[in-house]
């Protein structure tokens, strides 16, 4: 199965990065799910959880406030004003 390369960063530090199967994040338009091969997208994050299913099948959850999510060529970047692992 194809993988995503994911980075979750806060304004002042990296929260998590690595290979993932799936991302689910809350945006201002509602929840979005990202799998490998997803079309490029730029979305504004809403306050809430970002759930990352790693390549090994574990779920990593981060609380993110404000910011954006970018997807391009299986690279997902989540930048939040404040973020921390839950």
Gaussian input, Z-matrix of N, CA and C with variables (Angstrom, degrees):
# hf/3-21g

backbone

0 1
 N
 C     1     B1
 C     2     B2     1     A1
 N     3     B3     2     A2     1     D1
 C     4     B4     3     A3     2     D2
 C     5     B5     4     A4     3     D3
 N     6     B6     5     A5     4     D4
 C     7     B7     6     A6     5     D5
 C     8     B8     7     A7     6     D6
 N     9     B9     8     A8     7     D7
 C    10    B10     9     A9     8     D8
 C    11    B11    10    A10     9     D9
 N    12    B12    11    A11    10    D10
 C    13    B13    12    A12    11    D11
 C    14    B14    13    A13    12    D12
 N    15    B15    14    A14    13    D13
 C    16    B16    15    A15    14    D14
 C    17    B17    16    A16    15    D15
 N    18    B18    17    A17    16    D16
 C    19    B19    18    A18    17    D17
 C    20    B20    19    A19    18    D18
 N    21    B21    20    A20    19    D19
 C    22    B22    21    A21    20    D20
 C    23    B23    22    A22    21    D21
 N    24    B24    23    A23    22    D22
 C    25    B25    24    A24    23    D23
 C    26    B26    25    A25    24    D24
 N    27    B27    26    A26    25    D25
 C    28    B28    27    A27    26    D26
 C    29    B29    28    A28    27    D27
 N    30    B30    29    A29    28    D28
 C    31    B31    30    A30    29    D29
 C    32    B32    31    A31    30    D30
 N    33    B33    32    A32    31    D31
 C    34    B34    33    A33    32    D32
 C    35    B35    34    A34    33    D33
 N    36    B36    35    A35    34    D34
 C    37    B37    36    A36    35    D35
 C    38    B38    37    A37    36    D36
 N    39    B39    38    A38    37    D37
 C    40    B40    39    A39    38    D38
 C    41    B41    40    A40    39    D39
 N    42    B42    41    A41    40    D40
 C    43    B43    42    A42    41    D41
 C    44    B44    43    A43    42    D42
 N    45    B45    44    A44    43    D43
 C    46    B46    45    A45    44    D44
 C    47    B47    46    A46    45    D45
 N    48    B48    47    A47    46    D46
 C    49    B49    48    A48    47    D47
 C    50    B50    49    A49    48    D48
 N    51    B51    50    A50    49    D49
 C    52    B52    51    A51    50    D50
 C    53    B53    52    A52    51    D51
 N    54    B54    53    A53    52    D52
 C    55    B55    54    A54    53    D53
 C    56    B56    55    A55    54    D54
 N    57    B57    56    A56    55    D55
 C    58    B58    57    A57    56    D56
 C    59    B59    58    A58    57    D57
 N    60    B60    59    A59    58    D58
 C    61    B61    60    A60    59    D59
 C    62    B62    61    A61    60    D60
 N    63    B63    62    A62    61    D61
 C    64    B64    63    A63    62    D62
 C    65    B65    64    A64    63    D63
 N    66    B66    65    A65    64    D64
 C    67    B67    66    A66    65    D65
 C    68    B68    67    A67    66    D66
 N    69    B69    68    A68    67    D67
 C    70    B70    69    A69    68    D68
 C    71    B71    70    A70    69    D69
 N    72    B72    71    A71    70    D70
 C    73    B73    72    A72    71    D71
 C    74    B74    73    A73    72    D72
 N    75    B75    74    A74    73    D73
 C    76    B76    75    A75    74    D74
 C    77    B77    76    A76    75    D75
 N    78    B78    77    A77    76    D76
 C    79    B79    78    A78    77    D77
 C    80    B80    79    A79    78    D78
 N    81    B81    80    A80    79    D79
 C    82    B82    81    A81    80    D80
 C    83    B83    82    A82    81    D81
 N    84    B84    83    A83    82    D82
 C    85    B85    84    A84    83    D83
 C    86    B86    85    A85    84    D84
 N    87    B87    86    A86    85    D85
 C    88    B88    87    A87    86    D86
 C    89    B89    88    A88    87    D87
 N    90    B90    89    A89    88    D88
 C    91    B91    90    A90    89    D89
 C    92    B92    91    A91    90    D90
 N    93    B93    92    A92    91    D91
 C    94    B94    93    A93    92    D92
 C    95    B95    94    A94    93    D93
 N    96    B96    95    A95    94    D94
 C    97    B97    96    A96    95    D95
 C    98    B98    97    A97    96    D96
 N    99    B99    98    A98    97    D97
 C   100   B100    99    A99    98    D98
 C   101   B101   100   A100    99    D99
 N   102   B102   101   A101   100   D100
 C   103   B103   102   A102   101   D101
 C   104   B104   103   A103   102   D102
 N   105   B105   104   A104   103   D103
 C   106   B106   105   A105   104   D104
 C   107   B107   106   A106   105   D105
 N   108   B108   107   A107   106   D106
 C   109   B109   108   A108   107   D107
 C   110   B110   109   A109   108   D108
 N   111   B111   110   A110   109   D109
 C   112   B112   111   A111   110   D110
 C   113   B113   112   A112   111   D111
 N   114   B114   113   A113   112   D112
 C   115   B115   114   A114   113   D113
 C   116   B116   115   A115   114   D114
 N   117   B117   116   A116   115   D115
 C   118   B118   117   A117   116   D116
 C   119   B119   118   A118   117   D117
 N   120   B120   119   A119   118   D118
 C   121   B121   120   A120   119   D119
 C   122   B122   121   A121   120   D120
 N   123   B123   122   A122   121   D121
 C   124   B124   123   A123   122   D122
 C   125   B125   124   A124   123   D123
 N   126   B126   125   A125   124   D124
 C   127   B127   126   A126   125   D125
 C   128   B128   127   A127   126   D126
 N   129   B129   128   A128   127   D127
 C   130   B130   129   A129   128   D128
 C   131   B131   130   A130   129   D129
 N   132   B132   131   A131   130   D130
 C   133   B133   132   A132   131   D131
 C   134   B134   133   A133   132   D132
 N   135   B135   134   A134   133   D133
 C   136   B136   135   A135   134   D134
 C   137   B137   136   A136   135   D135
 N   138   B138   137   A137   136   D136
 C   139   B139   138   A138   137   D137
 C   140   B140   139   A139   138   D138
 N   141   B141   140   A140   139   D139
 C   142   B142   141   A141   140   D140
 C   143   B143   142   A142   141   D141
 N   144   B144   143   A143   142   D142
 C   145   B145   144   A144   143   D143
 C   146   B146   145   A145   144   D144
 N   147   B147   146   A146   145   D145
 C   148   B148   147   A147   146   D146
 C   149   B149   148   A148   147   D147
 N   150   B150   149   A149   148   D148
 C   151   B151   150   A150   149   D149
 C   152   B152   151   A151   150   D150
 N   153   B153   152   A152   151   D151
 C   154   B154   153   A153   152   D152
 C   155   B155   154   A154   153   D153
 N   156   B156   155   A155   154   D154
 C   157   B157   156   A156   155   D155
 C   158   B158   157   A157   156   D156
 N   159   B159   158   A158   157   D157
 C   160   B160   159   A159   158   D158
 C   161   B161   160   A160   159   D159
 N   162   B162   161   A161   160   D160
 C   163   B163   162   A162   161   D161
 C   164   B164   163   A163   162   D162
 N   165   B165   164   A164   163   D163
 C   166   B166   165   A165   164   D164
 C   167   B167   166   A166   165   D165
 N   168   B168   167   A167   166   D166
 C   169   B169   168   A168   167   D167
 C   170   B170   169   A169   168   D168
 N   171   B171   170   A170   169   D169
 C   172   B172   171   A171   170   D170
 C   173   B173   172   A172   171   D171
 N   174   B174   173   A173   172   D172
 C   175   B175   174   A174   173   D173
 C   176   B176   175   A175   174   D174
 N   177   B177   176   A176   175   D175
 C   178   B178   177   A177   176   D176
 C   179   B179   178   A178   177   D177
 N   180   B180   179   A179   178   D178
 C   181   B181   180   A180   179   D179
 C   182   B182   181   A181   180   D180
 N   183   B183   182   A182   181   D181
 C   184   B184   183   A183   182   D182
 C   185   B185   184   A184   183   D183
 N   186   B186   185   A185   184   D184
 C   187   B187   186   A186   185   D185
 C   188   B188   187   A187   186   D186
 N   189   B189   188   A188   187   D187
 C   190   B190   189   A189   188   D188
 C   191   B191   190   A190   189   D189
 N   192   B192   191   A191   190   D190
 C   193   B193   192   A192   191   D191
 C   194   B194   193   A193   192   D192
 N   195   B195   194   A194   193   D193
 C   196   B196   195   A195   194   D194
 C   197   B197   196   A196   195   D195
 N   198   B198   197   A197   196   D196
 C   199   B199   198   A198   197   D197
 C   200   B200   199   A199   198   D198
 N   201   B201   200   A200   199   D199
 C   202   B202   201   A201   200   D200
 C   203   B203   202   A202   201   D201
 N   204   B204   203   A203   202   D202
 C   205   B205   204   A204   203   D203
 C   206   B206   205   A205   204   D204
 N   207   B207   206   A206   205   D205
 C   208   B208   207   A207   206   D206
 C   209   B209   208   A208   207   D207
 N   210   B210   209   A209   208   D208
 C   211   B211   210   A210   209   D209
 C   212   B212   211   A211   210   D210
 N   213   B213   212   A212   211   D211
 C   214   B214   213   A213   212   D212
 C   215   B215   214   A214   213   D213
 N   216   B216   215   A215   214   D214
 C   217   B217   216   A216   215   D215
 C   218   B218   217   A217   216   D216
 N   219   B219   218   A218   217   D217
 C   220   B220   219   A219   218   D218
 C   221   B221   220   A220   219   D219
 N   222   B222   221   A221   220   D220
 C   223   B223   222   A222   221   D221
 C   224   B224   223   A223   222   D222
 N   225   B225   224   A224   223   D223
 C   226   B226   225   A225   224   D224
 C   227   B227   226   A226   225   D225
 N   228   B228   227   A227   226   D226
 C   229   B229   228   A228   227   D227
 C   230   B230   229   A229   228   D228
 N   231   B231   230   A230   229   D229
 C   232   B232   231   A231   230   D230
 C   233   B233   232   A232   231   D231
 N   234   B234   233   A233   232   D232
 C   235   B235   234   A234   233   D233
 C   236   B236   235   A235   234   D234
 N   237   B237   236   A236   235   D235
 C   238   B238   237   A237   236   D236
 C   239   B239   238   A238   237   D237
 N   240   B240   239   A239   238   D238
 C   241   B241   240   A240   239   D239
 C   242   B242   241   A241   240   D240
 N   243   B243   242   A242   241   D241
 C   244   B244   243   A243   242   D242
 C   245   B245   244   A244   243   D243
 N   246   B246   245   A245   244   D244
 C   247   B247   246   A246   245   D245
 C   248   B248   247   A247   246   D246
 N   249   B249   248   A248   247   D247
 C   250   B250   249   A249   248   D248
 C   251   B251   250   A250   249   D249
 N   252   B252   251   A251   250   D250
 C   253   B253   252   A252   251   D251
 C   254   B254   253   A253   252   D252
 N   255   B255   254   A254   253   D253
 C   256   B256   255   A255   254   D254
 C   257   B257   256   A256   255   D255

   B1=1.4598
   B2=1.5313
   B3=1.3108
   B4=1.4636
   B5=1.5243
   B6=1.3160
   B7=1.4671
   B8=1.5145
   B9=1.3092
   B10=1.4563
   B11=1.5252
   B12=1.3048
   B13=1.4597
   B14=1.5188
   B15=1.3314
   B16=1.4561
   B17=1.5234
   B18=1.3353
   B19=1.4629
   B20=1.5182
   B21=1.3250
   B22=1.4578
   B23=1.5195
   B24=1.3364
   B25=1.4636
   B26=1.5171
   B27=1.3252
   B28=1.4510
   B29=1.5256
   B30=1.2986
   B31=1.4586
   B32=1.5263
   B33=1.3363
   B34=1.4706
   B35=1.5268
   B36=1.3368
   B37=1.4665
   B38=1.5372
   B39=1.3345
   B40=1.4574
   B41=1.5241
   B42=1.3224
   B43=1.4571
   B44=1.5259
   B45=1.3323
   B46=1.4724
   B47=1.5117
   B48=1.3370
   B49=1.4636
   B50=1.5154
   B51=1.3247
   B52=1.4473
   B53=1.5122
   B54=1.3285
   B55=1.4638
   B56=1.5250
   B57=1.3148
   B58=1.4668
   B59=1.5226
   B60=1.3318
   B61=1.4678
   B62=1.5216
   B63=1.3543
   B64=1.4576
   B65=1.5170
   B66=1.3220
   B67=1.4635
   B68=1.5196
   B69=1.3180
   B70=1.4620
   B71=1.5201
   B72=1.3363
   B73=1.4622
   B74=1.5193
   B75=1.3233
   B76=1.4584
   B77=1.5272
   B78=1.3278
   B79=1.4601
   B80=1.5200
   B81=1.3143
   B82=1.4612
   B83=1.5245
   B84=1.3378
   B85=1.4622
   B86=1.5323
   B87=1.3402
   B88=1.4597
   B89=1.5126
   B90=1.3334
   B91=1.4631
   B92=1.5206
   B93=1.3340
   B94=1.4547
   B95=1.5201
   B96=1.3119
   B97=1.4582
   B98=1.5182
   B99=1.3184
   B100=1.4560
   B101=1.5247
   B102=1.3371
   B103=1.4563
   B104=1.5233
   B105=1.3235
   B106=1.4637
   B107=1.5281
   B108=1.3099
   B109=1.4492
   B110=1.5162
   B111=1.3473
   B112=1.4639
   B113=1.5297
   B114=1.2967
   B115=1.4653
   B116=1.5262
   B117=1.3295
   B118=1.4645
   B119=1.5258
   B120=1.3180
   B121=1.4665
   B122=1.5220
   B123=1.3121
   B124=1.4554
   B125=1.5173
   B126=1.3329
   B127=1.4630
   B128=1.5249
   B129=1.3207
   B130=1.4602
   B131=1.5225
   B132=1.3381
   B133=1.4620
   B134=1.5152
   B135=1.3093
   B136=1.4563
   B137=1.5312
   B138=1.2975
   B139=1.4662
   B140=1.5145
   B141=1.3213
   B142=1.4593
   B143=1.5087
   B144=1.3175
   B145=1.4612
   B146=1.5162
   B147=1.3220
   B148=1.4553
   B149=1.5203
   B150=1.3412
   B151=1.4593
   B152=1.5239
   B153=1.3180
   B154=1.4620
   B155=1.5217
   B156=1.3286
   B157=1.4652
   B158=1.5176
   B159=1.3296
   B160=1.4605
   B161=1.5240
   B162=1.3150
   B163=1.4689
   B164=1.5233
   B165=1.3435
   B166=1.4618
   B167=1.5287
   B168=1.3406
   B169=1.4616
   B170=1.5093
   B171=1.3165
   B172=1.4617
   B173=1.5245
   B174=1.3248
   B175=1.4651
   B176=1.5213
   B177=1.3327
   B178=1.4633
   B179=1.5186
   B180=1.3301
   B181=1.4621
   B182=1.5180
   B183=1.3267
   B184=1.4608
   B185=1.5264
   B186=1.3214
   B187=1.4591
   B188=1.5183
   B189=1.3191
   B190=1.4597
   B191=1.5261
   B192=1.3107
   B193=1.4592
   B194=1.5242
   B195=1.3146
   B196=1.4584
   B197=1.5209
   B198=1.2981
   B199=1.4443
   B200=1.5121
   B201=1.3407
   B202=1.4593
   B203=1.5205
   B204=1.3186
   B205=1.4544
   B206=1.5248
   B207=1.3203
   B208=1.4577
   B209=1.5193
   B210=1.3362
   B211=1.4632
   B212=1.5213
   B213=1.3400
   B214=1.4622
   B215=1.5223
   B216=1.3246
   B217=1.4749
   B218=1.5315
   B219=1.3260
   B220=1.4685
   B221=1.5228
   B222=1.3194
   B223=1.4670
   B224=1.5199
   B225=1.3371
   B226=1.4589
   B227=1.5154
   B228=1.3322
   B229=1.4542
   B230=1.5114
   B231=1.3306
   B232=1.4722
   B233=1.5141
   B234=1.3216
   B235=1.4629
   B236=1.5226
   B237=1.3292
   B238=1.4644
   B239=1.5237
   B240=1.3163
   B241=1.4650
   B242=1.5151
   B243=1.3345
   B244=1.4716
   B245=1.5171
   B246=1.3283
   B247=1.4583
   B248=1.5193
   B249=1.3187
   B250=1.4615
   B251=1.5199
   B252=1.3301
   B253=1.4601
   B254=1.5062
   B255=1.3257
   B256=1.4572
   B257=1.5084
   A1=109.16
   A2=116.40
   A3=121.35
   A4=109.81
   A5=115.05
   A6=120.33
   A7=110.84
   A8=113.98
   A9=123.23
   A10=108.58
   A11=117.63
   A12=122.03
   A13=105.61
   A14=116.23
   A15=121.22
   A16=111.64
   A17=115.71
   A18=122.78
   A19=107.71
   A20=116.04
   A21=121.96
   A22=105.74
   A23=116.13
   A24=119.78
   A25=111.08
   A26=114.11
   A27=121.85
   A28=106.78
   A29=116.95
   A30=120.79
   A31=112.15
   A32=116.91
   A33=119.34
   A34=115.20
   A35=118.83
   A36=119.37
   A37=111.44
   A38=115.00
   A39=120.17
   A40=108.80
   A41=116.55
   A42=121.92
   A43=110.80
   A44=116.74
   A45=121.37
   A46=108.78
   A47=116.41
   A48=120.22
   A49=108.55
   A50=115.50
   A51=120.31
   A52=111.72
   A53=115.33
   A54=122.05
   A55=109.37
   A56=116.04
   A57=120.41
   A58=110.72
   A59=114.18
   A60=121.84
   A61=111.38
   A62=115.78
   A63=120.78
   A64=110.85
   A65=116.00
   A66=123.18
   A67=107.44
   A68=116.31
   A69=121.46
   A70=106.37
   A71=115.56
   A72=120.12
   A73=109.59
   A74=116.08
   A75=121.48
   A76=107.95
   A77=115.22
   A78=120.85
   A79=108.98
   A80=115.99
   A81=119.59
   A82=111.74
   A83=117.64
   A84=122.37
   A85=112.38
   A86=117.86
   A87=122.32
   A88=110.16
   A89=116.96
   A90=120.41
   A91=110.74
   A92=114.64
   A93=120.87
   A94=107.92
   A95=116.02
   A96=122.29
   A97=108.61
   A98=116.34
   A99=121.95
   A100=108.78
   A101=116.36
   A102=123.78
   A103=107.75
   A104=117.04
   A105=121.03
   A106=109.45
   A107=116.55
   A108=121.69
   A109=114.00
   A110=117.62
   A111=121.23
   A112=110.47
   A113=115.76
   A114=121.35
   A115=109.31
   A116=118.22
   A117=120.15
   A118=110.34
   A119=115.65
   A120=120.49
   A121=108.80
   A122=115.26
   A123=122.99
   A124=105.87
   A125=117.50
   A126=121.47
   A127=109.68
   A128=115.86
   A129=122.03
   A130=107.99
   A131=116.25
   A132=121.25
   A133=111.05
   A134=115.84
   A135=122.75
   A136=106.40
   A137=117.07
   A138=119.99
   A139=108.57
   A140=116.42
   A141=119.78
   A142=111.98
   A143=115.37
   A144=121.43
   A145=112.06
   A146=113.78
   A147=122.45
   A148=105.29
   A149=116.87
   A150=120.99
   A151=109.24
   A152=114.90
   A153=121.87
   A154=108.05
   A155=117.19
   A156=121.24
   A157=106.15
   A158=116.12
   A159=120.60
   A160=111.18
   A161=115.08
   A162=120.86
   A163=110.91
   A164=117.78
   A165=122.72
   A166=112.57
   A167=117.37
   A168=121.25
   A169=114.93
   A170=119.25
   A171=121.67
   A172=109.24
   A173=116.57
   A174=120.70
   A175=108.63
   A176=114.66
   A177=122.35
   A178=106.43
   A179=116.63
   A180=120.98
   A181=109.56
   A182=114.91
   A183=121.05
   A184=108.31
   A185=116.30
   A186=121.34
   A187=105.91
   A188=116.80
   A189=121.34
   A190=110.04
   A191=116.63
   A192=123.16
   A193=109.25
   A194=116.09
   A195=122.17
   A196=111.38
   A197=117.28
   A198=121.20
   A199=112.67
   A200=115.85
   A201=120.24
   A202=111.12
   A203=114.82
   A204=124.16
   A205=106.87
   A206=116.11
   A207=121.56
   A208=109.20
   A209=116.69
   A210=122.19
   A211=107.64
   A212=116.40
   A213=121.01
   A214=108.87
   A215=117.23
   A216=122.88
   A217=112.73
   A218=117.02
   A219=123.93
   A220=113.63
   A221=116.99
   A222=122.32
   A223=106.86
   A224=115.68
   A225=121.45
   A226=108.50
   A227=115.61
   A228=121.78
   A229=107.73
   A230=115.42
   A231=121.44
   A232=106.70
   A233=115.19
   A234=121.18
   A235=107.66
   A236=116.38
   A237=121.04
   A238=109.90
   A239=115.54
   A240=119.84
   A241=110.23
   A242=115.81
   A243=122.27
   A244=107.54
   A245=116.20
   A246=120.82
   A247=109.44
   A248=115.93
   A249=121.45
   A250=109.00
   A251=115.19
   A252=119.80
   A253=109.40
   A254=116.17
   A255=121.79
   A256=108.34
   D1=137.95
   D2=178.67
   D3=-66.79
   D4=153.52
   D5=-177.15
   D6=-120.96
   D7=158.43
   D8=172.42
   D9=-100.65
   D10=146.78
   D11=170.54
   D12=-102.49
   D13=118.65
   D14=-169.98
   D15=-119.82
   D16=139.62
   D17=171.61
   D18=-130.92
   D19=126.73
   D20=173.71
   D21=-114.26
   D22=117.41
   D23=-176.72
   D24=-129.35
   D25=146.63
   D26=172.47
   D27=-99.27
   D28=177.43
   D29=-177.71
   D30=-59.32
   D31=-30.86
   D32=-173.31
   D33=-120.49
   D34=0.34
   D35=179.43
   D36=-164.99
   D37=160.60
   D38=174.67
   D39=-84.06
   D40=131.57
   D41=-178.15
   D42=-90.96
   D43=-45.23
   D44=179.68
   D45=-161.10
   D46=146.45
   D47=171.55
   D48=-150.88
   D49=152.36
   D50=178.82
   D51=157.35
   D52=-170.35
   D53=179.91
   D54=-86.10
   D55=143.02
   D56=-178.14
   D57=-143.91
   D58=156.54
   D59=175.26
   D60=-91.40
   D61=-34.47
   D62=-171.51
   D63=-154.35
   D64=147.73
   D65=173.51
   D66=-127.76
   D67=137.21
   D68=171.13
   D69=-128.24
   D70=125.65
   D71=-177.68
   D72=-138.08
   D73=153.77
   D74=177.01
   D75=-94.97
   D76=124.82
   D77=176.73
   D78=-113.98
   D79=175.74
   D80=178.35
   D81=-67.30
   D82=-16.23
   D83=178.52
   D84=-98.14
   D85=-1.83
   D86=-177.08
   D87=121.92
   D88=-176.09
   D89=-179.27
   D90=-73.69
   D91=145.10
   D92=177.12
   D93=-128.07
   D94=138.73
   D95=175.57
   D96=-111.75
   D97=136.01
   D98=-177.99
   D99=-122.27
   D100=126.99
   D101=173.07
   D102=-121.20
   D103=166.03
   D104=176.42
   D105=-55.95
   D106=141.81
   D107=-179.59
   D108=87.26
   D109=2.78
   D110=-179.49
   D111=-62.79
   D112=144.44
   D113=175.64
   D114=-61.48
   D115=151.05
   D116=175.95
   D117=-57.73
   D118=140.06
   D119=179.92
   D120=-152.49
   D121=149.92
   D122=172.38
   D123=-130.23
   D124=121.72
   D125=-175.65
   D126=-132.30
   D127=148.64
   D128=176.74
   D129=-88.19
   D130=127.70
   D131=179.68
   D132=-75.52
   D133=143.70
   D134=168.88
   D135=-101.85
   D136=161.63
   D137=177.66
   D138=-61.72
   D139=131.97
   D140=179.49
   D141=158.41
   D142=-162.12
   D143=-176.46
   D144=-95.73
   D145=146.74
   D146=168.45
   D147=-114.50
   D148=121.60
   D149=-178.99
   D150=-110.01
   D151=123.86
   D152=-179.40
   D153=-113.84
   D154=122.18
   D155=172.23
   D156=-93.95
   D157=113.08
   D158=-175.55
   D159=-70.16
   D160=169.71
   D161=178.45
   D162=-60.63
   D163=-26.47
   D164=179.27
   D165=-86.76
   D166=-3.87
   D167=177.99
   D168=94.76
   D169=0.21
   D170=176.98
   D171=-79.76
   D172=152.08
   D173=178.04
   D174=-107.03
   D175=124.26
   D176=175.88
   D177=-107.69
   D178=127.92
   D179=-178.74
   D180=-117.24
   D181=131.61
   D182=176.88
   D183=-125.17
   D184=142.20
   D185=173.03
   D186=-91.73
   D187=126.43
   D188=-177.51
   D189=-126.65
   D190=136.70
   D191=177.93
   D192=-120.76
   D193=124.54
   D194=178.80
   D195=60.38
   D196=166.08
   D197=176.73
   D198=116.16
   D199=-158.28
   D200=-177.23
   D201=-147.57
   D202=165.85
   D203=177.61
   D204=-126.10
   D205=131.23
   D206=179.69
   D207=-124.73
   D208=134.89
   D209=176.75
   D210=-127.13
   D211=128.52
   D212=176.30
   D213=-159.26
   D214=122.04
   D215=178.35
   D216=53.26
   D217=47.57
   D218=178.59
   D219=63.38
   D220=19.94
   D221=172.82
   D222=-111.42
   D223=120.60
   D224=-179.55
   D225=-113.13
   D226=125.11
   D227=177.42
   D228=-119.54
   D229=124.91
   D230=177.64
   D231=-117.72
   D232=115.43
   D233=-178.02
   D234=-115.65
   D235=122.13
   D236=-178.38
   D237=-125.81
   D238=150.04
   D239=175.33
   D240=-61.15
   D241=-41.09
   D242=176.17
   D243=-140.29
   D244=133.70
   D245=178.82
   D246=-150.96
   D247=145.60
   D248=177.08
   D249=-154.37
   D250=151.47
   D251=176.56
   D252=-71.21
   D253=143.32
   D254=179.80
   D255=-99.50

